């Protein structure tokens, strides 16, 4: 008789699964791949809270037929010969973290990454663990600041997926680490390292992904968490309020979003005589369309059109030693190096 696939639900598994989760990326920089990605993303009720009877006609009638054209062009600008840089950073991070953890305890850790939208899908990654005899699953959303449309959506998808298992292993999720001192330290160190290499410190712009203003009014803590992160980074760097700005990028649609908008701050600084501006995006764990293209390319062009100011982008932690140290601390491992 063939052994049931799910027999390991009933064994005393000792393996610990760790899943890094991020927002997502299309499978290719093409119209149809971007359309599939946007359809999944913008169909999530956690992302767009309008009644479905109002939102779906707008989504399918106006957004999905047209927006993939312009978005595909942007993705083509950042795509590499090996694929999406966003995917490549996750693959590298997962590989190195797996190697380091299994050096501590051979073959006891399963390390994977998943995307909330796109591939590898969060549901598929979690379901792939069903035959691995895991006794616990640790989920680390790579969003330092909790938001319902990001971490909240991930939590909802995970619990829906696990609820279908006959046996649910111990489950832990890190909902926010916006003020964790390891996180603040690593971001500040990355900025200091950049300044040392550049041999100068410029006005620092701390840019976070924006959300509709109504999310704050409805009780989402995201804006407050971003403000605290920015303040703690500035304090760690010894900056006073005249030496940095906290602002918000990547707005979508016509309704008011969290402000000030990053492009407005950059233009104002340039118009007021700043010759160089340094931009860091501590809400992003991996460089992606919003950092590589929007900040380092589009915002740079915008500033150059209006002034002689130079915009310098400070990269995310990506798959660096700093990222491994940080995520190791957040997961309870305190001595990881690449």
C-alpha positions, 0 to 999 in steps of 0.5 A, a space after each residue: 500500500 502506498 504511503 499517504 503523502 501527508 503521513 509526516 503530519 503525524 510524526 515528531 518532526 524537528 525541522 524548523 522552517 523559515 520563510 522570507 516573504 516580500 511583496 512580489 515581482 512579475 515573472 518577466 518584464 512583458 505586458 502579460 506578465 505584468 498584467 498577471 502580477 497587477 491583477 493578483 495584487 490589485 484584486 486583494 481586498 487588503 490592498 484596495 478596500 473599495 466595494 468589489 462591485 465598484 472596484 473590479 469594473 475599474 480594475 478590469 476596464 481601465 487599469 489592467 488593459 492599459 497600465 501594464 504597457 507603462 509598467 513593463 517599460 519600467 521593469 525592462 529598465 531594471 531587468 538583468 540578463 539573469 532576471 529580476 534583481 528583486 528575485 535574484 536578491 531573494 535567491 541569494 539571501 535564502 541560499 546564504 541563510 540556509 547554509 549558515 543555519 545548517 552549519 549550526 545544526 546540520 539539515 535542521 533548517 528549511 529556508 525558503 522565500 515567497 512572494 505575496 503576489 507572483 512567484 514563488 507564491 506564498 501558498 505554494 511555498 507553505 504547502 511544500 512544507 507539508 511533507 517536510 515534518 516541520 515542527 515550527 514555521 517562522 515567517 519573516 515579512 521583509 517589511 520593517 513597518 507593519 501595514 495592513 495592505 502588506 504584512 496584514 495581507 501576508 498574515 491573512 494568506 498564511 493563516 488561510 493556507 495553514 488552516 487547511 492542514 490536518 496538523 498545524 505546526 507551531 507558527 510565528 510571524 514577525 509583524 514589525 521591526 520598525 524600531 528594533 535596534 539591530 535594524 536601526 543600527 544596520 541601516 545607519 551603518 549602511 548610510 555611514 559606509 556610503 558617506 565614508 566611501 563618498 567622502 562627504 555627507 549630504 542632505 539625507 532624504 529618508 523615503 518610504 513607500 506611501 499609502 492612501 491617507 485614509 489608512 492612517 485615519 482608519 487606524 493603520 499604524 504604518 505612517 507612525 511607524 515610518 516616522 519613528 524609524 526615520 527619527 531613530 535613524 537620524 538620531 543614530 547618525 547624529 543628525 538634527 532636524 535641519 539635516 534630514 527629511 522623511 517623505 513618501 513615494 510610489 503613490 498610485 491614483 488621484 486620492 491623497 496619499 501620505 505626505 510629503 511626497 518624495 518628489 516634492 521634497 527633492 525638488 524643493 531641496 534642489 531649488 533651495 540650493 542643495 547641490 547633492 542629496 542622498 536618498 535612502 529607502 529603509 522601508 524596502 529590504 531589497 532593491 526593486 522597481 521602486 528604488 532602482 527605477 523610481 528613485 535612482 532613475 526617475 527622481 534623478 531625471 526629475 531633479 536634473 531637469 529642474 536644477 544642477 543638483 545631483 541625487 545619490 541613491 543609497 542601496 538597500 541591505 539586499 543580500 549583504 552581510 548586514 542583511 544576514 546579521 539583521 535577519 539572524 537577530 530577528 529570528 533568534 540567531 545572534 552570530 551569523 556572518 556570510 
